[in-house]
Amino acid sequence: MRQAPDSRASRPHTIDLKLRLALRVAALAAICFIAVAAYALFDSNRVAKAKASRIAEIVARDISLQQSQAQWLSVSINATPDLQGIAALMEPGLCIAYRDNTGAFRQGVCSGTLADELVAPEVFASLYRAIFRPGEPVSMPVLVAGSARGTAVATFDSATQIGQSWRETNRLLSIMAFALAGLCLAVYAALARALRPTRAIGAGLNQLAANDLSARLPRFDLAELSVISDVFNTLAQRLQTTLAERNALTRKLIEVQDDERRHLARELHDEFGQSLSAIAAQAAAAAHTAERECPPLYEECRGISRTTAHMMETLRGALVRLRPPDIEDLGLTLSLESLVASWNGFERGRTRFEIAVIGEADDLPPSVSASLYRIAQEAITNAAKHAHARHVQLRLEVGDADIILSVEDDGEANGTAAAPKAGMGLLGMQERVVSLGGTLQFDRRETGGARLVARIPTTRAEF
């Protein structure tokens, strides 16, 4: 047997709206933070190069001044300049050097790194080297009397520059991480507060799905949700009005139908019943005459009497179904017990009918009692004629909230739990139940038997 696809497998994956919006805000904020971090890296590289350029310019001026003084004092200008005075201005990881016109290295000074300098991860260091190329020297010409006397070179140690950039980036990323977490929490809390009315909307929709058309939504602070509330309330009001009008029309049609049944029963009783009684009387008289004067016709006359008696019995059963007992005088409980007793007498042990009534069933309005009797009558008739059951249980429970009428049988199994046919009187029962604001459920088991349950709200039945 082919199985129906699992609805859960075909259901799309869902995610909480608050979480989805918070994640999107977090993603946008993360992109902004990454852009800020990238700008900070570019700016730190620019600042490092500017410092190296400024130091190289200072070194070039100092060397130019030293050589100018040496020239005034008639000292050889080829003397090695003193760079120790400039070393005090140097930053950690910076190296300065002097090269003559031939490019030969004459003197250099390097400052050490800080003891607590962070070592950048290899991934960050490789990426930084690929993008910024740290450690490139910055050269400035040394001019003496307008002519070049060498070159001043300033160089930042690449490892130191990368470490300083990593320290700044790491501090910035830590601040960004805390800011991003706080932003996500704030956005989620704000959205949770703003979308809190959606719970009321969901509860209202569930009430409508449960046929509770009295559900209404309050007005909300958000304009968009207030529009939904107005539309929901208008729709619920229209549905409630339409359903009330339909139920009233259904009750009116049922009353007309019951009146027509009573009229038909009266016509059958007065016309057809009297005709059958006359035939039975004539057949009895003919049998009496035939017994004395024409014995061969006696059995034919008796056959006519038996056929007439069977037709009268069938007519009485039809009249009972067309015209129920006077429930207002007998009460619903006694009427149902009489119905079950009549079926037990009719079936003569082939099917056993039982009844159980719980609650004050005789205090119900006449229209409700009549509908419950008709539903029970139709359900028992279906169980007796179509289910081939050995046992049928009728149960009526009148509670504070609901009136529950159930008919259960142990009929034959048909191999499938097929839905009942519309011709089994279910449409009429459905109309009666719906007119009272209730629900009708029919379950047929694969192993055999069926159960029909009519549930009517007590508050809707009190009219």
QUINOR-V10174 format. One record per pair of residues at least 24 apart in sequence whose ideal C-beta (glycine too) atoms are under 6 Angstrom apart, sorted by the first residue. I is the first residue (numbers start at 1). GAP is how many residues later the second one is. Records with the same first field share a line. If there is no record, write none. Layout:
I = GAP + GAP
This chain:
18 = 170 + 173 + 174
21 = 170
22 = 162 + 165 + 166
25 = 162
26 = 158
29 = 151 + 154
33 = 143
37 = 135
40 = 132
44 = 121 + 124
45 = 87
48 = 108 + 113
52 = 86 + 102 + 104
53 = 85
55 = 99
56 = 82 + 84 + 96 + 98
57 = 83
59 = 27 + 37 + 93
60 = 80 + 82 + 92
62 = 24
63 = 35 + 79 + 89
64 = 78 + 79 + 80
67 = 77 + 82
68 = 76
80 = 26 + 27
83 = 24 + 26
93 = 63 + 64 + 67
94 = 62
95 = 60
96 = 58
97 = 56
98 = 52 + 54
99 = 51 + 52
100 = 50
101 = 49
113 = 47
117 = 46
118 = 45 + 48 + 49
120 = 42 + 43 + 46
124 = 42
125 = 37
128 = 34
134 = 24 + 27
197 = 28
213 = 26 + 27
247 = 188
250 = 181 + 185
251 = 184
261 = 61
262 = 61
264 = 58
265 = 54 + 57 + 58
269 = 50
276 = 32 + 35 + 36
279 = 29
280 = 28
283 = 25
324 = 49
327 = 42 + 43
328 = 38
331 = 31
332 = 29 + 30 + 37
333 = 24 + 28 + 29
335 = 38
336 = 40
351 = 33 + 38
352 = 39
353 = 39
354 = 39
355 = 39
356 = 39
357 = 39
358 = 39
359 = 38 + 39
360 = 38
361 = 35 + 37
368 = 93
371 = 61
372 = 33
375 = 54 + 57 + 79
378 = 47 + 51
379 = 28 + 73
382 = 42
383 = 26
387 = 24
388 = 24
401 = 57
402 = 53 + 55
403 = 53 + 55 + 58
404 = 51
405 = 49
406 = 47
407 = 45
408 = 43
409 = 40 + 41
410 = 39
411 = 38
412 = 36
413 = 34 + 35
417 = 27 + 29
436 = 25
